[in-house]
């Protein structure tokens, strides 16, 4: 049975290079991309709701 060969790539955190498995870098990138889109969507939704209420924001907590 042949062992699966792992592929490594560089991930830069600021200016620090880190060597990780490529599949872990890909997974981390997907998570960060999703979180950025989620935060952007929340901010846009808050702006739209403020405009619809005539500048006064109403928040449900």
ZADO-1210 file (C-alpha; in nm, 4 decimals, padded with zeros to 6 digits):
<atoms>
<atom x="00.0000" y="00.0000" z="00.0000" code="UNK" pos="1"/>
<atom x="00.1514" y="00.3323" z="-00.1091" code="UNK" pos="2"/>
<atom x="00.1654" y="00.6161" z="00.1400" code="UNK" pos="3"/>
<atom x="-00.0072" y="00.9371" z="00.0402" code="UNK" pos="4"/>
<atom x="00.2460" y="01.2103" z="-00.0355" code="UNK" pos="5"/>
<atom x="00.1751" y="01.5354" z="00.1467" code="UNK" pos="6"/>
<atom x="00.2178" y="01.8636" z="-00.0379" code="UNK" pos="7"/>
<atom x="00.3444" y="02.1636" z="00.1560" code="UNK" pos="8"/>
<atom x="00.3107" y="02.5347" z="00.0829" code="UNK" pos="9"/>
<atom x="00.4145" y="02.8588" z="00.2442" code="UNK" pos="10"/>
<atom x="00.1688" y="03.0668" z="00.4435" code="UNK" pos="11"/>
<atom x="00.2748" y="03.4192" z="00.5358" code="UNK" pos="12"/>
<atom x="00.1513" y="03.5761" z="00.8589" code="UNK" pos="13"/>
<atom x="00.2586" y="03.9378" z="00.8231" code="UNK" pos="14"/>
<atom x="00.6225" y="03.8828" z="00.7223" code="UNK" pos="15"/>
<atom x="00.6699" y="03.5450" z="00.8920" code="UNK" pos="16"/>
<atom x="00.6755" y="03.2478" z="00.6540" code="UNK" pos="17"/>
<atom x="00.5203" y="02.9255" z="00.7851" code="UNK" pos="18"/>
<atom x="00.5336" y="02.5897" z="00.6098" code="UNK" pos="19"/>
<atom x="00.2004" y="02.4022" z="00.6257" code="UNK" pos="20"/>
<atom x="00.0264" y="02.1217" z="00.4446" code="UNK" pos="21"/>
<atom x="-00.1437" y="02.2631" z="00.1376" code="UNK" pos="22"/>
<atom x="-00.4850" y="02.1177" z="00.2282" code="UNK" pos="23"/>
<atom x="-00.4735" y="02.2958" z="00.5664" code="UNK" pos="24"/>
<atom x="-00.3897" y="02.6264" z="00.3972" code="UNK" pos="25"/>
<atom x="-00.6778" y="02.5798" z="00.1542" code="UNK" pos="26"/>
<atom x="-00.9209" y="02.5023" z="00.4379" code="UNK" pos="27"/>
<atom x="-00.8035" y="02.8055" z="00.6391" code="UNK" pos="28"/>
<atom x="-00.8383" y="03.0287" z="00.3333" code="UNK" pos="29"/>
<atom x="-01.1981" y="02.9135" z="00.2789" code="UNK" pos="30"/>
<atom x="-01.2846" y="02.9835" z="00.6428" code="UNK" pos="31"/>
<atom x="-01.1306" y="03.3316" z="00.6354" code="UNK" pos="32"/>
<atom x="-01.3055" y="03.4111" z="00.3083" code="UNK" pos="33"/>
<atom x="-01.6408" y="03.3006" z="00.4517" code="UNK" pos="34"/>
<atom x="-01.5895" y="03.5061" z="00.7687" code="UNK" pos="35"/>
<atom x="-01.4991" y="03.8170" z="00.5682" code="UNK" pos="36"/>
<atom x="-01.8112" y="03.7796" z="00.3537" code="UNK" pos="37"/>
<atom x="-02.0273" y="03.7231" z="00.6615" code="UNK" pos="38"/>
<atom x="-01.8964" y="04.0379" z="00.8310" code="UNK" pos="39"/>
<atom x="-01.9391" y="04.2421" z="00.5121" code="UNK" pos="40"/>
<atom x="-02.2966" y="04.1172" z="00.4703" code="UNK" pos="41"/>
<atom x="-02.3804" y="04.2132" z="00.8292" code="UNK" pos="42"/>
<atom x="-02.2369" y="04.5633" z="00.7830" code="UNK" pos="43"/>
<atom x="-02.4240" y="04.6187" z="00.4565" code="UNK" pos="44"/>
<atom x="-02.7464" y="04.4921" z="00.6129" code="UNK" pos="45"/>
<atom x="-02.7035" y="04.7358" z="00.9040" code="UNK" pos="46"/>
<atom x="-02.6483" y="05.0255" z="00.6604" code="UNK" pos="47"/>
<atom x="-02.9553" y="04.9333" z="00.4556" code="UNK" pos="48"/>
<atom x="-03.1766" y="04.9079" z="00.7660" code="UNK" pos="49"/>
<atom x="-03.0513" y="05.2492" z="00.8866" code="UNK" pos="50"/>
<atom x="-03.1383" y="05.4085" z="00.5509" code="UNK" pos="51"/>
<atom x="-03.4846" y="05.2517" z="00.5507" code="UNK" pos="52"/>
<atom x="-03.5569" y="05.3909" z="00.8998" code="UNK" pos="53"/>
<atom x="-03.4624" y="05.7452" z="00.7989" code="UNK" pos="54"/>
<atom x="-03.1184" y="05.7353" z="00.9578" code="UNK" pos="55"/>
<atom x="-03.2381" y="05.6018" z="01.2934" code="UNK" pos="56"/>
<atom x="-03.1181" y="05.2477" z="01.3457" code="UNK" pos="57"/>
<atom x="-03.3303" y="04.9994" z="01.5356" code="UNK" pos="58"/>
<atom x="-03.1526" y="04.6971" z="01.6751" code="UNK" pos="59"/>
<atom x="-03.2994" y="04.3798" z="01.8170" code="UNK" pos="60"/>
<atom x="-03.0882" y="04.2315" z="02.0939" code="UNK" pos="61"/>
</atoms>
